[in-house]
Amino acid sequence: MAAVSAVSAVLAAAAERNRWQRLPSLLLPPRTWVWRQRTMKYSTTTGRNITKVLIANRGEIACRVMRTARKLGVQSVAVYSEADRNSMHVDMADEAYFIGPAPSQQSYLSMEKIIQVAKTSAAQAIHPGYGFLSENMEFAELCKEEGIIFIGPPSSAIRDMGIKSTSKSIMAAAGVPVVEGYHGEDQSDQCLKEHAGRIGYPVMIKAVRGGGGKGMRIVRSEQEFQEQLESARREAKKSFSDDAVLIEKFVDTPRHVEVQVFGDHHGNAVYLFERDCSVQRRHQKIIEEAPAPGIKPEVRKKLGEAAVRAAKAVNYVGAGTVEFIMDSKHNFYFMEMNTRLQVEHPVTEMITGTDLVEWQLRIAAGEKIPLSQEEIPLQGHAFEARIYAEDPNHNFMPGTGPLVHLSTPPADPCTRIETGVRQGDEVSVHYDPMIAKLVVWAADRQAALAKLRYSLRQYHIVGLHTNINFLLNLSGHPEFEAGNVHTDFIPQHHKELLPSQKAAAKESLCQAALGLILMEKAMTNAFALQTHDPFSPFSSSSGRRLNISYTRNMTLKDGKNNIAIAVTYNHDGSYSMQIEDKTFQVLGNIYSEGDCSYLKCSVNGVASTVKLIILENTLYLFSKEGSIEIDIPVPKYLSSVGSEGTQGGTLAPMTGTIEKVFVKAGDKVKAGDSLMIMIAMKMEHTIKAPKDGTVKKVFYREGAQASRHTPVVEFEEEEPDKRNSE
C-alpha cells in the first residue's frame, strides 16, 4: 500500500477494509491472526493522503512508528539533535534532519524547528510519539494552522485533559468516578496547605500539567508539606513551564489500572481493555501487563465503558489512555487521561492482535475505527519490562555511558524487543535512560511470566548498570506471581527485591578463573605465531608444553572480598582449583559465535556454557541462571589516586545541571540535610549531606553543569577530640 488515506485512490476504488478473524488455536499468539476481506461502504469528506510522516521524537518510539510506516508504504522523516547524530532512528528513517543541540529545549521541544522540517520535507503529518511535544496543545494547534496533520487528538482534548483540575470536572460531569481533592485556582501555599489538611493526610501533590511522575510528591504529614510542595513546583516548572499543582487524597496501596481507548473523526470510540501498571519506582512504571490480573469480566466492562465515556466527553480522536486508581475492593477512580500513545501500548497490541500505530495513521487520515467494540478480541496475556540504565541498589539512580556489549533474546511472534539503541551506542544524560522494552505474550499469565523471566536472562548488557537482575527478582517474587500488585509493591518488598549481594558460588569463581586462563592462553598462542617461535617457553601459558604440573596463585575479587585460588595445571589439560578448603576439577574451552565469546566448561563433572566478556578489570559471566561480575584486583601502585573523590566531600551522583543550592561556606549541616538539587535524566535529584559537619566550600553555582563523581561540596576537616585522646 503506497499511502494511508481514507480517500486514497486504492481505497476509494476498492471501498473495502481489512477485518480481523481469530484463528481457533489458543496456542498461537494474536500476531498470527489472519486478515479476511469484507466489503464495506465508506465515504468521508475529511480524509487526506498521508504518504510521508515526520516523527517528532527519538529513540525506541521513533523506531516503532517507522516500522509501521514502512509496512504501510509511508515514508518516514526523522529529526535529530547533536547527541543523536548517529542514532538508530536516524539510520532507519527515509530522511533525517538536524534540529539543534542535545538539550531537548533547543531541539526536540522546538516547535518552530519541527514545523520547518515538516514543510521542507513535504511531510503531510507529524507523529509526536510520547513525551516531548506529544501532549502540547500549542503544538497541535500550530500543526493545524500550518495545514499539517497532527497524529493525535484535537488541541481542545489535550487542553481539557492536560489540565488535571479541568479534567476532573469534566469526568465528574460525565459520570466517571473521581478522587476527592482540590483543583482550584488559588495556588497560595496557605490555601493548598489548608485543603491538604481538610482532605486528610496522606495526600498527593500533582503538577496540573503533569505526566510521567514529574511534579508529583506524596506528603504523609503536615510537617513535610512545604518542602514537598516546593520540590513539586520546581520540577513542574522545569518539565511543563507551569508550576500550578493540585491536591488529591492519596489512596494507600492502590493499583494503577489504565484503559486503552481509541476515537475517530466520526464520533466512534472503543476500548481495547485494560493494563495494570502498578509496579513503579519514582512514580514511574517499570513493568506492565495486560489484561490486569484478578479483574472480573463485569469490572473489566465497567472500566472500559467509563473510559469510553471519558473519551467521548472531550470528543477524543486517536489513541489515548484513561488512567484509574483502584482500591482493594476493585472500586476505581479517574486519575488522568494521557492524550497520546503510551509507552506500554505493545502489551495491548499483543492481547488484541492490533497495530495501534497503524490505527493512529488511518484514523488521522480520516478513516473510521477498523473494529467495533464487539469485534475486538482479548486473547492470552502479555508483559512489558522496561530495561533502564540505572542502579537499583543506589535508589534506582539513572546512569549514562556506552553500551559496550548488548545482546538480546531472539525476537519471535511472542517476543518483541522495542529499542532505539544498538551495541556501541551511548545512553545520554540529556534524555530518558530507558534502553529497551521487552514484551512477551503467552496463552495465560503464568506462561507469559515464565517467558518473561526466560527472556530477561537472555538480555545481556555490559558497560553500565541496568535493572535486569532487579526485574528478574521482581518477576519471580511470589506476591507478583500471585498477581498481588499495587503501587507500594517495591517499597513493601524492598529487602527481597534488592537483597544484599550474595557471595558468588565457588563454581562460578572456577568458571571465571578458567576463562582468564584460556584467554591468556589464546593471547600467548597468538604471540607465538607472531614471533615464529611456537616452542619458546615464554610463548606458553601452560605447563603442558614442558611436561610438568605446576601451581599458580590467582586472586579474584567478588564484591569487596578478595578470593585466593590455587590453580594446578594438569598434564591432561585440565585444572585443579582450590578455593579455601575445597578443590574442584575444571576443564573446558573458549569458542566464538558472532562477536561473542563463550566458555564451555565442566566443574566437578557438571557441564555448562556461559557467555564470557572481559571489560577492563571485570569479567562478566552470563548464564541461564543469571549474570555475575568478578573483578580482577589492580595493584595499589597502578590504581588511580583519589578515585573515590576528595576526602571529606560530597560527589555528584551523575552528570547534570545544578538547579538549586541550599548551603554556603560556613553553614553547619546535619546528616540528611539537603545541599543541592540536581536535574539529570529529566528528573530532579536531591544531594544530601552524608554526615554532620561544617561546609568549607561549594564548588558549583545554580545553573552550572557538574560532571559525575566530581566534588560538589567540601566539608571542614574534623579535629580529633583531645578529651578522647588523652
MIKEFI-616365 format. One line per 3 residues: number of its first residue (from 1); for each residue z, x, y of C-alpha. Coordinates in steps of 0.25 Angstrom, whole numbers. Layout:
# MIKEFI-616365
NUM = Z:X:Y  ...
***
This chain:
# MIKEFI-616365
1 = 0:0:0  -5:6:13  5:-1:22
4 = 17:-10:23  14:-23:30  15:-37:30
7 = 1:-39:35  -6:-27:29  -20:-29:24
10 = -15:-27:10  -4:-37:10  -12:-47:19
13 = -23:-47:9  -14:-48:-3  -4:-57:2
16 = 5:-52:-9  18:-45:-10  25:-38:-22
19 = 37:-44:-28  48:-38:-38  49:-43:-52
22 = 60:-36:-60  58:-30:-74  67:-36:-84
25 = 74:-24:-89  87:-21:-83  86:-6:-87
28 = 75:-4:-77  79:-1:-62  74:-10:-51
31 = 63:0:-47  56:-2:-60  53:-17:-56
34 = 38:-20:-55  30:-27:-44  24:-41:-46
37 = 14:-46:-37  15:-60:-31  6:-67:-21
40 = 14:-71:-8  8:-77:5  13:-69:16
43 = 10:-68:31  17:-63:44  13:-60:58
46 = 23:-49:59  18:-39:49  14:-25:53
49 = 8:-14:46  17:-2:42  8:10:38
52 = 17:20:44  33:20:45  41:30:53
55 = 55:33:46  65:36:58  75:43:49
58 = 77:55:40  82:59:26  82:50:14
61 = 79:37:21  67:42:27  62:47:14
64 = 66:34:7  57:26:17  46:36:16
67 = 45:34:1  44:19:2  34:20:14
70 = 25:30:5  26:19:-7  20:9:3
73 = 10:18:9  16:18:22  16:32:30
76 = 30:37:34  33:45:47  46:54:47
79 = 53:59:59  62:71:58  72:79:66
82 = 72:95:67  83:95:55  73:86:47
85 = 60:94:49  59:98:34  66:86:28
88 = 61:77:17  58:65:25  49:73:34
91 = 41:78:21  40:64:15  34:57:28
94 = 19:56:30  22:60:45  34:67:51
97 = 38:68:66  49:77:72  58:70:81
100 = 69:80:86  81:88:84  91:86:72
103 = 101:77:79  97:63:76  99:58:90
106 = 87:67:94  79:64:82  81:52:72
109 = 88:44:83  78:46:94  71:32:94
112 = 60:37:104  56:49:95  55:40:83
115 = 47:29:90  38:40:96  35:45:81
118 = 32:31:77  22:30:87  16:44:85
121 = 15:42:70  10:27:72  21:22:62
124 = 22:7:63  36:6:58  49:14:59
127 = 59:14:47  73:19:52  79:21:39
130 = 94:21:41  103:28:51  97:33:64
133 = 89:22:71  89:12:59  99:3:66
136 = 95:6:80  92:-7:87  85:0:99
139 = 76:8:89  72:-5:82  69:-11:96
142 = 61:1:100  53:1:88  49:-14:91
145 = 46:-11:105  36:0:101  30:-8:90
148 = 35:-1:78  41:-8:66  56:-5:65
151 = 59:-6:50  72:-13:51  78:-26:57
154 = 75:-31:71  83:-24:82  91:-37:84
157 = 97:-36:70  100:-21:72  107:-25:85
160 = 115:-36:79  119:-29:66  121:-15:73
163 = 132:-20:82  143:-24:72  150:-33:81
166 = 137:-41:83  134:-41:68  148:-46:65
169 = 146:-58:74  132:-61:68  137:-60:54
172 = 149:-69:56  139:-80:62  130:-79:50
175 = 141:-81:41  143:-67:36  158:-63:34
178 = 163:-53:43  175:-44:44  186:-46:55
181 = 184:-37:67  182:-34:81  167:-33:86
184 = 169:-35:101  164:-29:114  177:-24:119
187 = 177:-9:114  190:-4:121  200:3:112
190 = 211:-7:114  202:-19:110  197:-12:98
193 = 212:-8:94  217:-22:96  207:-28:87
196 = 209:-18:77  224:-22:77  220:-37:77
199 = 211:-35:65  221:-26:58  220:-12:52
202 = 213:-6:45  201:-9:54  187:-3:54
205 = 181:3:67  166:2:67  155:6:77
208 = 148:-6:81  134:0:79  139:8:67
211 = 134:11:53  135:22:42  150:23:44
214 = 148:28:59  159:24:69  167:18:58
217 = 182:20:56  193:14:48  206:12:56
220 = 219:10:48  229:9:59  231:7:74
223 = 235:22:76  221:27:72  213:17:78
226 = 210:24:91  205:37:85  196:30:75
229 = 190:21:86  186:33:94  180:40:82
232 = 172:28:78  167:27:92  163:41:93
235 = 155:40:80  149:27:84  144:33:97
238 = 138:45:91  131:37:80  127:24:87
241 = 129:27:102  139:15:103  154:17:101
244 = 157:2:100  165:-2:88  171:-14:81
247 = 183:-16:73  184:-23:59  194:-26:49
250 = 194:-15:38  193:-21:24  201:-12:15
253 = 193:-6:3  181:-15:5  168:-14:-1
256 = 155:-11:7  144:-20:1  131:-22:8
259 = 119:-31:6  104:-26:8  97:-37:16
262 = 82:-38:20  76:-47:30  61:-49:35
265 = 54:-54:47  52:-68:41  67:-71:41
268 = 69:-68:26  82:-60:21  87:-56:8
271 = 98:-47:2  96:-36:-9  110:-37:-14
274 = 122:-28:-10  126:-13:-11  140:-8:-12
277 = 142:4:-2  158:4:-3  160:19:-7
280 = 159:26:6  165:39:13  166:40:29
283 = 161:25:29  148:29:23  142:25:10
286 = 142:35:-1  138:27:-14  131:13:-14
289 = 128:3:-25  120:-10:-27  124:-20:-31
292 = 139:-20:-27  148:-19:-39  156:-31:-43
295 = 149:-41:-33  147:-54:-40  134:-61:-38
298 = 140:-72:-29  146:-62:-20  132:-54:-20
301 = 125:-66:-16  135:-69:-5  134:-55:0
304 = 118:-56:0  118:-69:7  128:-65:18
307 = 119:-52:20  106:-61:22  114:-70:32
310 = 117:-57:40  103:-52:40  97:-66:44
313 = 107:-67:55  101:-56:62  86:-58:58
316 = 86:-46:49  74:-39:45  72:-27:35
319 = 83:-20:27  98:-22:31  111:-21:25
322 = 123:-30:27  136:-23:24  148:-30:20
325 = 163:-26:16  168:-33:4  183:-34:0
328 = 189:-34:-14  186:-49:-16  171:-47:-12
331 = 173:-54:1  163:-48:10  161:-46:26
334 = 150:-41:34  151:-27:39  138:-24:45
337 = 123:-24:44  115:-11:43  101:-15:49
340 = 93:-4:41  91:1:27  103:6:21
343 = 106:20:14  109:13:1  97:4:0
346 = 92:11:-12  103:4:-21  98:-10:-17
349 = 83:-5:-20  87:-1:-34  94:-14:-37
352 = 83:-23:-31  71:-15:-34  67:-15:-20
355 = 62:-5:-10  69:-9:3  61:1:12
358 = 48:-6:7  55:-19:11  58:-13:24
361 = 44:-9:27  38:-22:22  47:-31:30
364 = 45:-22:43  31:-25:41  33:-40:41
367 = 34:-44:26  44:-53:20  55:-48:11
370 = 48:-46:-2  58:-53:-11  66:-66:-10
373 = 81:-65:-12  80:-71:-26  69:-60:-30
376 = 78:-48:-26  84:-43:-39  97:-36:-42
379 = 96:-26:-54  105:-15:-58  114:-6:-50
382 = 111:5:-40  120:16:-34  117:25:-22
385 = 125:38:-20  123:45:-7  123:60:-8
388 = 129:67:4  130:81:9  145:80:11
391 = 158:86:5  166:74:-1  178:84:-3
394 = 179:86:12  179:72:17  164:70:14
397 = 161:80:25  145:80:27  138:93:24
400 = 125:100:29  117:110:23  105:113:14
403 = 103:107:0  101:120:-7  99:113:-21
406 = 96:98:-22  92:91:-35  93:76:-39
409 = 93:67:-51  79:63:-54  74:50:-47
412 = 70:38:-56  69:23:-55  84:22:-56
415 = 88:34:-47  84:37:-33  86:49:-24
418 = 85:45:-9  85:58:-1  79:65:10
421 = 82:79:7  77:90:-3  83:103:-8
424 = 84:113:3  85:102:14  97:103:23
427 = 107:92:26  108:92:41  120:90:49
430 = 113:80:58  111:69:48  118:61:37
433 = 122:70:25  116:61:14  108:69:5
436 = 103:58:-4  105:45:-10  106:44:-26
439 = 102:30:-30  103:25:-45  100:12:-52
442 = 104:7:-66  106:-7:-73  120:-8:-69
445 = 131:-2:-61  137:7:-72  124:13:-76
448 = 120:15:-61  133:22:-59  131:31:-71
451 = 117:35:-66  122:38:-52  132:48:-58
454 = 122:54:-67  112:56:-55  123:61:-46
457 = 125:72:-56  111:76:-55  111:77:-40
460 = 113:92:-37  115:97:-22  119:112:-18
463 = 120:117:-4  130:107:2  141:98:-2
466 = 138:84:-8  145:71:-12  138:71:-26
469 = 151:74:-34  158:64:-26  148:54:-29
472 = 150:57:-44  165:55:-43  163:42:-35
475 = 153:36:-45  162:40:-56  175:34:-51
478 = 180:23:-60  182:14:-48  168:16:-43
481 = 163:14:-57  170:0:-57  164:-4:-44
484 = 177:-4:-37  171:1:-24  176:0:-9
487 = 175:8:4  188:15:1  183:20:-13
490 = 182:35:-9  196:36:-2  203:28:-13
493 = 197:37:-24  197:50:-16  204:58:-26
496 = 195:54:-38  182:55:-30  186:68:-23
499 = 195:75:-34  200:89:-32  190:99:-37
502 = 192:102:-51  191:116:-57  177:118:-63
505 = 176:117:-78  176:131:-85  163:127:-92
508 = 157:125:-78  162:139:-74  156:145:-86
511 = 142:138:-82  144:144:-68  147:158:-73
514 = 135:157:-83  126:152:-72  130:164:-63
517 = 128:174:-75  114:168:-79  110:168:-64
520 = 114:183:-63  106:186:-76  93:179:-70
523 = 95:188:-58  97:201:-65  85:198:-74
526 = 76:195:-62  81:209:-57  78:216:-70
529 = 63:210:-69  62:215:-54  68:229:-58
532 = 59:230:-70  71:235:-78  76:224:-87
535 = 84:233:-95  93:239:-84  108:235:-86
538 = 108:232:-71  98:221:-73  106:213:-83
541 = 117:203:-81  121:202:-96  128:211:-105
544 = 118:207:-116  108:217:-112  118:228:-114
547 = 122:222:-127  137:221:-123  146:210:-119
550 = 154:211:-106  162:202:-98  161:200:-83
553 = 171:192:-74  166:181:-65  173:173:-54
556 = 168:159:-50  175:150:-40  178:136:-43
559 = 182:129:-30  193:139:-25  196:145:-39
562 = 190:158:-44  187:157:-59  186:170:-67
565 = 176:170:-78  175:181:-88  161:181:-93
568 = 157:189:-106  142:191:-108  140:190:-123
571 = 129:197:-132  122:184:-135  120:180:-120
574 = 132:170:-120  144:172:-111  159:171:-114
577 = 166:166:-101  181:166:-100  188:157:-89
580 = 203:158:-89  207:157:-104  195:150:-109
583 = 182:157:-114  168:150:-114  155:153:-121
586 = 144:152:-112  129:153:-113  116:148:-106
589 = 104:150:-97  98:146:-84  85:139:-82
592 = 78:134:-71  72:120:-69  64:118:-56
595 = 72:125:-45  86:123:-52  93:132:-62
598 = 100:126:-74  111:132:-83  110:129:-97
601 = 123:133:-104  133:132:-115  148:133:-112
604 = 156:134:-126  145:127:-133  143:115:-122
607 = 129:116:-117  125:111:-103  115:112:-92
610 = 119:113:-77  111:116:-64  115:129:-58
613 = 114:132:-43  120:145:-37  120:144:-21
616 = 127:156:-14  140:157:-21  141:144:-28
619 = 136:139:-42  133:124:-43  132:118:-57
622 = 126:104:-59  128:97:-72  128:83:-77
625 = 143:83:-75  142:86:-60  142:99:-52
628 = 151:110:-49  151:122:-39  156:136:-43
631 = 157:147:-33  155:162:-35  166:169:-27
634 = 162:178:-16  169:191:-14  178:191:-2
637 = 171:202:5  158:194:4  164:181:9
640 = 161:177:23  173:178:32  178:166:39
643 = 170:156:30  182:146:31  182:147:47
646 = 191:153:57  206:153:53  214:142:60
649 = 201:134:64  194:121:60  180:121:56
652 = 169:111:58  167:104:45  151:103:47
655 = 141:105:58  142:95:68  144:91:83
658 = 158:91:89  159:77:94  174:77:100
661 = 184:88:102  199:83:102  206:97:104
664 = 206:109:113  213:123:112  228:122:113
667 = 229:108:107  239:106:95  234:98:84
670 = 239:93:71  232:93:57  222:82:56
673 = 221:80:71  206:78:76  200:91:82
676 = 185:87:84  175:76:80  162:82:74
679 = 149:74:72  141:78:60  132:72:50
682 = 132:59:58  147:58:56  160:60:64
685 = 170:71:58  184:74:64  188:88:63
688 = 203:88:62  214:99:63  217:105:49
691 = 232:109:54  242:108:65  239:118:76
694 = 234:122:90  219:122:94  215:136:98
697 = 200:134:101  190:122:100  176:128:96
700 = 167:116:100  165:106:111  161:92:109
703 = 146:91:107  145:105:101  139:108:87
706 = 149:114:77  144:121:64  150:119:50
709 = 163:127:47  163:133:61  177:132:68
712 = 179:121:78  194:122:81  203:134:80
715 = 218:134:80  229:143:85  234:153:74
718 = 247:149:70  258:159:72  267:162:60
721 = 281:155:60  290:166:63  302:158:58
724 = 296:157:44  292:172:44  306:177:47
***
